[in-house]
Amino acid sequence: MNDLGPFWLSIRVAALATVLIVAVGLPAALVLARTRFPGKSLVAGILVLPLVLPPTVLGYYLLQILGRRSPVGHWLEQTLGVTLVFHWSGAVVAAAVAAFPLFLLPARGAVEAVDPAIEDVARLLGRNELSVFLAVTLPLAWRGLAAGIVLAFARALGDFGATLMVAGNIPGLTQTAALAIYDAVQVNDSSRAGWLTLWISLVSILALLVVQRTLPSRGLTR
């Protein structure tokens, strides 16, 4: 029986990373889509930078920011008792940062596609901003938001470089499926590598099918 522990850890890491991505990315998408402010293009560029940075470079930046000797890492450890480096929670953060642009871009596009005039009508009828979002923006933009969520989950599921740099490769603790596949190949354990690759591939294919069905008029192949 092949050990699927790394696969289930990857599922947990990707799911928590996706929650974190949506919690941060949805407000960011709304701000970028609906407001104007100095330096908006710069901010947008920084937020999608993980999409083009080499994974190890991204991981190095995160290691410098979240390490125990950094101001942020020291504050988290002393104030909240949280140590992200070489812990599975660090894998969540690394995967979330790496996958963040794949949610932000379609989410921002979906919000921008909603006619602001419709939202203004709802405001004239006495709706507050939260009510406008829930009753108008969300129902009209849900397809793009859902596609972004699925894409971010799939990207977080297979993260390698950033996770390795931040969380390390500790079997049973931080070794996700991508890291376990690498280790299995190194020791010529083709059976374990094959099983983990199969499971990751099946989930990724399922994610792409969901995206295709969610955005039938703007399929990825067009």
Backbone as numpy.savetxt, mean C-alpha at the origin, in Angstrom:
# Nx Ny Nz CAx CAy CAz Cx Cy Cz
4.24 -31.84 3.69 3.38 -30.64 3.69 4.27 -29.39 3.69
4.15 -28.52 2.69 4.98 -27.33 2.60 4.51 -26.28 3.59
5.50 -25.61 4.16 5.22 -24.58 5.16 4.72 -23.32 4.46
3.47 -22.96 4.73 2.88 -21.75 4.14 2.86 -20.59 5.13
3.62 -20.72 6.22 3.68 -19.65 7.21 4.05 -18.30 6.61
5.11 -18.24 5.76 5.46 -16.95 5.13 4.34 -16.38 4.26
3.59 -17.27 3.62 2.47 -16.79 2.79 1.40 -16.13 3.65
1.02 -16.78 4.76 0.00 -16.20 5.63 0.51 -14.93 6.30
1.80 -14.86 6.59 2.36 -13.62 7.13 2.27 -12.52 6.08
2.53 -12.87 4.83 2.41 -11.88 3.75 0.99 -11.36 3.62
0.01 -12.26 3.75 -1.39 -11.85 3.68 -1.71 -10.88 4.81
-1.24 -11.20 6.03 -1.50 -10.32 7.17 -0.81 -8.97 6.99
0.44 -9.00 6.58 1.19 -7.77 6.37 0.53 -6.91 5.30
0.14 -7.54 4.17 -0.47 -6.80 3.07 -1.82 -6.22 3.48
-2.61 -6.97 4.25 -3.92 -6.49 4.68 -3.77 -5.28 5.61
-2.87 -5.37 6.58 -2.66 -4.24 7.49 -2.04 -3.05 6.76
-1.14 -3.33 5.83 -0.55 -2.25 5.04 -1.61 -1.54 4.21
-2.56 -2.29 3.67 -3.63 -1.70 2.87 -4.52 -0.81 3.73
-4.83 -1.25 4.94 -5.61 -0.40 5.86 -4.86 0.90 6.12
-3.57 0.80 6.37 -2.75 2.00 6.61 -2.71 2.90 5.39
-2.60 2.29 4.22 -2.56 3.06 2.98 -3.85 3.84 2.77
-4.98 3.19 2.97 -6.27 3.86 2.77 -6.47 4.97 3.80
-6.06 4.71 5.03 -6.23 5.70 6.09 -5.46 6.98 5.77
-4.29 6.85 5.17 -3.48 8.01 4.83 -3.77 8.49 3.41
-3.95 7.54 2.51 -4.07 7.88 1.10 -5.38 8.51 0.69
-6.48 8.13 1.34 -7.76 8.71 0.96 -7.83 10.21 1.26
-7.46 10.65 2.47 -7.41 12.10 2.70 -6.43 12.80 1.76
-5.28 12.16 1.50 -4.31 12.77 0.59 -4.89 12.92 -0.81
-5.61 11.90 -1.28 -6.22 11.97 -2.60 -7.27 13.08 -2.66
-8.06 13.22 -1.61 -9.07 14.28 -1.57 -8.42 15.66 -1.60
-7.35 15.83 -0.83 -6.66 17.13 -0.80 -6.06 17.45 -2.16
-5.38 16.49 -2.76 -4.74 16.72 -4.06 -5.77 16.96 -5.17
-6.93 16.32 -5.06 -7.95 16.43 -6.10 -8.80 17.68 -5.97
-8.97 18.19 -4.75 -9.96 19.23 -4.53 -9.40 20.56 -4.02
-8.12 20.63 -3.73 -7.57 21.88 -3.19 -6.38 22.34 -4.02
-6.11 23.63 -3.88 -4.91 24.22 -4.49 -4.07 24.86 -3.40
-2.77 24.63 -3.46 -1.88 25.22 -2.48 -0.48 25.28 -3.07
0.36 26.19 -2.58 1.73 26.28 -3.10 2.49 24.98 -2.88
3.20 24.55 -3.90 3.99 23.34 -3.80 3.19 22.06 -3.96
1.98 22.17 -4.49 1.14 20.98 -4.65 1.79 19.93 -5.54
2.39 20.37 -6.64 3.05 19.43 -7.56 4.21 18.72 -6.88
4.95 19.46 -6.05 6.08 18.87 -5.33 5.59 17.81 -4.35
4.54 18.14 -3.62 3.98 17.18 -2.65 3.48 15.93 -3.37
2.77 16.13 -4.47 2.27 14.99 -5.24 3.41 14.12 -5.75
4.49 14.78 -6.19 5.65 14.03 -6.68 6.32 13.22 -5.59
6.43 13.80 -4.40 7.05 13.09 -3.27 6.20 11.88 -2.88
4.88 12.04 -2.90 4.00 10.95 -2.49 4.04 9.75 -3.43
4.34 10.00 -4.71 4.42 8.89 -5.65 5.86 8.44 -5.90
6.81 9.07 -5.21 8.22 8.72 -5.40 8.53 7.24 -5.15
7.89 6.58 -4.17 8.19 5.14 -3.99 7.93 4.29 -5.22
7.14 4.81 -6.15 6.84 4.04 -7.36 8.06 3.90 -8.26
8.98 4.87 -8.19 10.13 4.86 -9.10 11.45 4.63 -8.39
11.48 4.77 -7.07 12.72 4.53 -6.35 13.05 3.04 -6.33
14.32 2.66 -6.45 14.69 1.26 -6.25 14.27 0.81 -4.86
13.73 -0.40 -4.72 13.22 -0.86 -3.41 14.24 -0.77 -2.29
15.52 -1.09 -2.59 16.52 -1.02 -1.54 16.80 0.41 -1.12
16.71 1.35 -2.06 16.89 2.76 -1.72 15.74 3.22 -0.83
14.53 2.83 -1.20 13.37 3.16 -0.38 13.52 2.56 1.02
13.95 1.31 1.08 14.15 0.65 2.36 15.21 1.34 3.20
16.26 1.81 2.54 17.33 2.52 3.27 16.80 3.81 3.88
16.02 4.56 3.10 15.42 5.78 3.64 14.54 5.48 4.85
13.72 4.45 4.73 12.84 4.08 5.84 13.65 3.64 7.06
14.74 2.93 6.81 15.59 2.48 7.91 16.20 3.68 8.64
16.59 4.70 7.88 17.14 5.89 8.51 16.09 6.68 9.28
14.85 6.64 8.81 13.77 7.38 9.47 13.23 6.63 10.69
13.12 5.31 10.58 12.45 4.52 11.61 13.41 3.78 12.54
14.71 3.83 12.25 15.69 3.13 13.08 15.67 3.63 14.52
16.15 2.79 15.43 16.09 3.10 16.86 16.90 4.34 17.22
17.90 4.68 16.42 18.73 5.85 16.69 18.20 7.12 16.05
17.19 6.98 15.20 16.61 8.16 14.56 15.63 8.83 15.52
15.35 10.13 15.34 14.39 10.81 16.22 13.01 10.15 16.22
12.54 9.75 15.05 11.21 9.12 14.97 11.23 7.76 15.64
12.22 6.95 15.31 12.31 5.62 15.92 12.49 5.68 17.42
13.32 6.61 17.87 13.55 6.76 19.31 12.26 7.19 20.01
11.52 8.11 19.40 10.26 8.58 20.00 9.24 7.46 20.07
9.13 6.67 19.00 8.18 5.55 18.99 8.51 4.55 20.09
9.79 4.26 20.27 10.19 3.27 21.26 10.01 3.79 22.68
10.38 5.05 22.93 10.32 5.59 24.28 8.90 5.97 24.69
8.12 6.46 23.74 6.78 6.96 24.07 5.71 5.87 23.95
5.75 5.13 22.86 4.72 4.13 22.60 5.19 2.70 22.82
6.48 2.52 23.04 7.00 1.18 23.20 6.98 0.37 21.92
7.05 1.05 20.79 6.96 0.40 19.48 8.33 0.40 18.81
8.79 -0.77 18.43 10.03 -0.91 17.67 9.69 -1.53 16.32
9.88 -0.77 15.25 9.48 -1.23 13.93 10.57 -2.03 13.24
11.83 -1.65 13.46 12.93 -2.29 12.76 13.11 -3.73 13.25
13.25 -4.66 12.30 13.40 -6.09 12.58 12.21 -6.65 13.37
11.03 -6.16 13.00 9.78 -6.64 13.58 8.76 -6.70 12.45
7.76 -7.59 12.58 6.79 -7.72 11.48 6.02 -6.43 11.24
5.87 -5.60 12.26 5.20 -4.31 12.06 6.01 -3.41 11.14
7.33 -3.57 11.14 8.16 -2.83 10.20 7.90 -3.25 8.77
7.59 -4.55 8.58 7.23 -5.03 7.26 5.94 -4.39 6.78
5.00 -4.16 7.70 3.74 -3.50 7.36 4.00 -2.08 6.85
4.83 -1.35 7.59 5.13 0.03 7.21 5.87 0.07 5.87
6.86 -0.81 5.71 7.63 -0.84 4.47 6.74 -1.17 3.27
5.88 -2.17 3.43 4.98 -2.54 2.34 3.99 -1.43 2.04
3.53 -0.75 3.08 2.57 0.34 2.89 3.19 1.49 2.11
4.40 1.85 2.45 5.07 2.95 1.75 5.35 2.57 0.30
5.79 1.34 0.08 6.09 0.90 -1.28 4.84 0.85 -2.16
3.71 0.48 -1.57 2.48 0.31 -2.35 1.62 1.56 -2.38
1.95 2.56 -1.59 1.11 3.76 -1.45 0.73 4.41 -2.78
1.68 4.62 -3.71 1.31 5.30 -4.97 0.26 4.55 -5.77
0.23 3.22 -5.66 -0.73 2.45 -6.45 -2.16 2.62 -5.95
-2.32 3.13 -4.75 -3.65 3.54 -4.30 -3.89 5.01 -4.59
-2.90 5.84 -4.31 -3.08 7.29 -4.43 -3.44 7.71 -5.86
-2.75 7.17 -6.84 -2.98 7.61 -8.22 -4.40 7.31 -8.72
-4.90 6.08 -8.63 -6.28 5.85 -9.06 -7.30 6.52 -8.15
-7.00 6.65 -6.86 -7.94 7.31 -5.95 -8.07 8.79 -6.30
-6.95 9.43 -6.54 -7.00 10.85 -6.93 -7.74 11.02 -8.25
-7.46 10.13 -9.21 -8.15 10.21 -10.50 -9.64 10.00 -10.36
-10.03 9.09 -9.48 -11.45 8.82 -9.28 -12.17 10.01 -8.68
-11.53 10.66 -7.70 -12.14 11.83 -7.06 -12.21 12.99 -8.05
-11.15 13.17 -8.84 -11.14 14.27 -9.82 -12.21 14.06 -10.90
-12.59 12.81 -11.14 -13.61 12.51 -12.15 -15.02 12.85 -11.68
-15.19 13.04 -10.38 -16.51 13.42 -9.84 -16.73 14.91 -10.09
-17.85 15.25 -10.69 -18.16 16.65 -11.00 -18.33 17.44 -9.71
-17.49 18.46 -9.47 -17.61 19.27 -8.25 -18.98 19.94 -8.12
-19.64 20.18 -9.25 -20.95 20.83 -9.21 -21.96 19.97 -8.46
-21.85 18.66 -8.60 -22.76 17.76 -7.89 -22.53 17.86 -6.39
-21.27 17.94 -6.01 -20.95 18.10 -4.59 -21.46 19.44 -4.07
-21.35 20.48 -4.90 -21.82 21.81 -4.47 -23.34 21.82 -4.25
-24.05 21.08 -5.08 -25.51 20.99 -4.89 -25.83 20.38 -3.54
-25.10 19.33 -3.18 -25.32 18.69 -1.89 -25.02 19.66 -0.74
-24.00 20.49 -0.90 -23.67 21.48 0.14 -24.78 22.53 0.25
-25.33 22.93 -0.90 -26.42 23.90 -0.88 -27.67 23.36 -0.18
-27.79 22.04 -0.20 -28.93 21.40 0.47 -28.67 21.18 1.96
-27.55 21.71 2.44 -27.28 21.65 3.87 -26.39 20.52 4.32
-25.80 19.77 3.40 -24.92 18.66 3.77 -23.57 19.20 4.23
-23.01 18.59 5.29 -21.66 18.95 5.69 -20.66 18.17 4.83
-19.36 18.46 5.01 -18.36 17.87 4.13 -18.32 16.34 4.24
-18.45 15.81 5.44 -18.44 14.37 5.61 -19.63 13.73 4.91
-20.79 14.37 5.04 -21.99 13.86 4.41 -21.89 13.93 2.89
-21.28 15.00 2.38 -21.08 15.13 0.94 -20.19 14.01 0.42
-19.14 13.73 1.17 -18.23 12.66 0.75 -18.93 11.31 0.75
-19.65 11.01 1.83 -20.28 9.70 1.96 -21.45 9.51 1.01
-22.20 10.59 0.77 -23.42 10.46 -0.02 -23.22 10.74 -1.51
-22.17 11.50 -1.84 -21.98 11.90 -3.24 -20.65 11.40 -3.80
-19.55 11.84 -3.20 -18.23 11.54 -3.76 -17.93 10.04 -3.75
-18.14 9.41 -2.61 -17.80 7.99 -2.49 -18.59 7.10 -3.45
-19.92 7.26 -3.56 -20.66 6.41 -4.52 -20.23 6.60 -5.97
-19.79 7.82 -6.31 -19.38 8.09 -7.69 -17.93 7.68 -7.97
-17.12 7.63 -6.92 -15.69 7.35 -7.11 -15.29 5.96 -6.65
-16.26 5.15 -6.23 -15.90 3.90 -5.57 -15.13 2.93 -6.45
-15.39 2.95 -7.75 -14.69 2.03 -8.62 -13.18 2.29 -8.62
-12.79 3.53 -8.77 -11.38 3.88 -8.75 -10.74 3.61 -7.40
-11.49 3.90 -6.33 -10.98 3.64 -4.98 -10.79 2.14 -4.76
-11.75 1.35 -5.20 -11.65 -0.10 -5.03 -10.48 -0.67 -5.83
-10.29 -0.17 -7.04 -9.17 -0.63 -7.86 -7.84 -0.29 -7.18
-7.76 0.90 -6.62 -6.54 1.31 -5.92 -6.26 0.43 -4.72
-7.31 0.09 -3.98 -7.15 -0.78 -2.81 -6.61 -2.15 -3.22
-7.18 -2.71 -4.27 -6.75 -4.05 -4.70 -5.31 -4.01 -5.22
-4.99 -2.99 -6.01 -3.63 -2.88 -6.54 -2.61 -2.69 -5.41
-2.96 -1.86 -4.43 -2.06 -1.64 -3.31 -1.84 -2.92 -2.51
-2.92 -3.67 -2.30 -2.80 -4.94 -1.58 -1.87 -5.90 -2.32
-2.07 -6.02 -3.64 -1.24 -6.93 -4.43 0.22 -6.51 -4.41
0.47 -5.20 -4.48 1.86 -4.72 -4.43 2.47 -4.96 -3.06
1.72 -4.72 -2.01 2.23 -4.94 -0.66 2.49 -6.42 -0.41
1.69 -7.27 -1.01 1.83 -8.71 -0.81 3.18 -9.22 -1.28
3.70 -8.64 -2.34 4.95 -9.14 -2.90 6.16 -8.27 -2.66
6.07 -7.33 -1.72 7.21 -6.44 -1.49 8.43 -7.23 -1.01
9.59 -6.86 -1.51 10.82 -7.57 -1.16 11.88 -6.62 -0.59
12.36 -5.70 -1.42 13.50 -4.89 -1.04 13.30 -4.04 0.19
12.21 -3.26 0.23 11.97 -2.39 1.38 11.73 -3.20 2.64
10.99 -4.30 2.51 10.72 -5.16 3.67 12.01 -5.76 4.21
12.88 -6.21 3.32 14.15 -6.80 3.74 15.00 -5.79 4.50
15.04 -4.55 4.03 15.86 -3.53 4.66 15.33 -3.14 6.03
14.01 -3.04 6.17 13.42 -2.53 7.41 13.16 -3.65 8.42
12.55 -4.73 7.96 12.14 -5.80 8.88 13.13 -6.95 8.96
14.01 -7.05 7.99 14.94 -8.16 7.99 14.30 -9.43 7.46
15.05 -10.51 7.51 14.59 -11.80 6.99 14.70 -12.83 8.11
13.80 -12.73 9.08 13.84 -13.60 10.26 12.74 -14.65 10.13
13.10 -15.91 9.92 12.08 -16.96 9.76 11.13 -17.02 10.96
9.85 -17.08 10.66 8.84 -17.16 11.71 8.45 -15.83 12.31
9.16 -14.76 11.96 8.84 -13.45 12.53 8.63 -12.39 11.44
9.61 -12.22 10.56 9.50 -11.19 9.53 9.67 -11.75 8.12
9.84 -13.06 7.99 10.08 -13.64 6.68 8.77 -13.81 5.91
8.52 -12.88 5.01 7.32 -12.95 4.17 7.56 -13.92 3.02
6.55 -14.11 2.21 6.65 -15.09 1.12 7.75 -14.73 0.13
7.87 -13.46 -0.21 8.90 -13.04 -1.16 10.30 -13.35 -0.63
10.52 -13.11 0.65 11.82 -13.40 1.26 12.05 -14.90 1.36
10.99 -15.65 1.70 11.12 -17.11 1.80 11.43 -17.73 0.44
10.84 -17.19 -0.62 11.12 -17.70 -1.97 12.59 -17.47 -2.31
13.09 -16.31 -1.99 14.50 -16.00 -2.25 15.41 -16.97 -1.50
15.11 -17.19 -0.23 15.92 -18.12 0.57 15.84 -19.54 0.01
14.64 -19.95 -0.40 14.47 -21.30 -0.93 15.27 -21.50 -2.21
15.29 -20.50 -3.04 16.07 -20.59 -4.28 17.56 -20.68 -3.96
18.00 -19.92 -2.95 19.41 -19.92 -2.59 19.89 -21.29 -2.13
19.02 -22.05 -1.46 19.41 -23.38 -0.96 18.89 -24.49 -1.87
18.40 -24.10 -3.05 17.92 -25.06 -4.06 16.73 -25.89 -3.57
15.87 -25.25 -2.75 14.64 -25.90 -2.30 13.52 -25.52 -3.27
13.52 -26.18 -4.43 12.58 -25.80 -5.49 11.14 -26.08 -5.12
10.91 -27.08 -4.27 9.54 -27.42 -3.88 8.92 -26.27 -3.08
9.63 -25.79 -2.08 9.09 -24.70 -1.26 8.94 -23.42 -2.07
9.95 -23.12 -2.88 9.88 -21.93 -3.72 8.70 -22.01 -4.68
8.49 -23.21 -5.24 7.39 -23.38 -6.19 6.02 -23.21 -5.55
5.83 -23.79 -4.36 4.54 -23.67 -3.69 4.24 -22.23 -3.31
5.22 -21.54 -2.74 5.00 -20.16 -2.33 4.76 -19.26 -3.54
5.51 -19.51 -4.60 5.32 -18.73 -5.82 3.92 -18.95 -6.39
3.46 -20.20 -6.35 2.13 -20.51 -6.86 1.05 -19.76 -6.09
1.13 -19.79 -4.77 0.11 -19.12 -3.96 0.12 -17.61 -4.15
1.32 -17.02 -4.19 1.41 -15.58 -4.42 0.87 -15.22 -5.81
1.19 -16.05 -6.79 0.71 -15.79 -8.16 -0.80 -15.87 -8.24
-1.40 -16.86 -7.58 -2.85 -17.00 -7.60 -3.54 -15.79 -7.00
-3.02 -15.30 -5.87 -3.62 -14.11 -5.24 -3.44 -12.90 -6.14
-2.27 -12.75 -6.75 -2.02 -11.61 -7.63 -2.93 -11.64 -8.85
-3.12 -12.81 -9.44 -4.01 -12.94 -10.60 -5.45 -12.62 -10.21
-5.86 -13.10 -9.04 -7.20 -12.79 -8.55 -7.37 -11.28 -8.37
-6.33 -10.63 -7.86 -6.39 -9.18 -7.66 -6.56 -8.46 -8.99
-5.83 -8.90 -10.01 -5.96 -8.27 -11.33 -7.34 -8.50 -11.93
-7.90 -9.67 -11.71 -9.26 -9.94 -12.20 -10.27 -9.02 -11.53
-10.08 -8.80 -10.23 -10.97 -7.89 -9.50 -10.87 -6.49 -10.07
-9.65 -6.04 -10.35 -9.45 -4.70 -10.91 -10.11 -4.60 -12.27
-9.95 -5.62 -13.11 -10.56 -5.60 -14.43 -12.08 -5.52 -14.35
-12.66 -6.23 -13.41 -14.12 -6.19 -13.25 -14.59 -4.88 -12.62
-13.73 -4.30 -11.79 -14.09 -3.04 -11.14 -14.07 -1.89 -12.12
-13.14 -1.93 -13.06 -13.01 -0.86 -14.05 -13.19 -1.42 -15.46
-14.39 -1.87 -15.80 -14.59 -2.51 -17.10 -14.40 -1.58 -18.28
-14.66 -0.29 -18.08 -14.54 0.65 -19.20 -13.16 1.23 -19.32
-12.29 0.94 -18.33 -10.92 1.46 -18.38 -9.95 0.36 -18.00
-10.10 -0.76 -18.67 -9.28 -1.93 -18.36 -7.81 -1.64 -18.46
-7.01 -2.42 -17.74 -5.58 -2.19 -17.72 -4.93 -2.53 -19.06
-5.59 -3.31 -19.86 -4.99 -3.71 -21.11 -5.24 -2.71 -22.23
-6.03 -1.65 -21.92 -6.34 -0.68 -22.99 -5.33 0.44 -22.98
